[in-house]
Amino acid sequence: MRTLRVSVMPVQQAIFPDVKTLTYVLLNANRMTLLEIMTGAEAMSIRELSRRLNRDFKAVHTDVQALLNAGVLDKKGAKIIFSYDEIHFDFVTGKAA
């Protein structure tokens, strides 16, 4: 089983330097649903993904680009793939975080 581990750490070491950035890029409902649809699925086009999600192509394209830039999704030719079976989040919120 492949697990994507997402942690909040100092900016020099991280894709997500704080919980706010993590939330904006990854933890919104549409992107989490997108990752759920892609978990265990073969590589697919953005058009196919938007059809499965029943969402506008342009909106799905924007979400895919954000997830590609964050290193969460990968490209396989002209298609995209989520190469993990699960996501593990490791962060703390509060005034000290």
Secondary structure, DSSP 8 states (H G I E B T S, - for coil): --EEEEE---GGG-S-SSHHHHHHHT-SHHHHHHHHHHTT---B-HHHHHHHHT--HHHHHHHHHHHHHTTSSEEETTEEE---SEEEEE---STT-
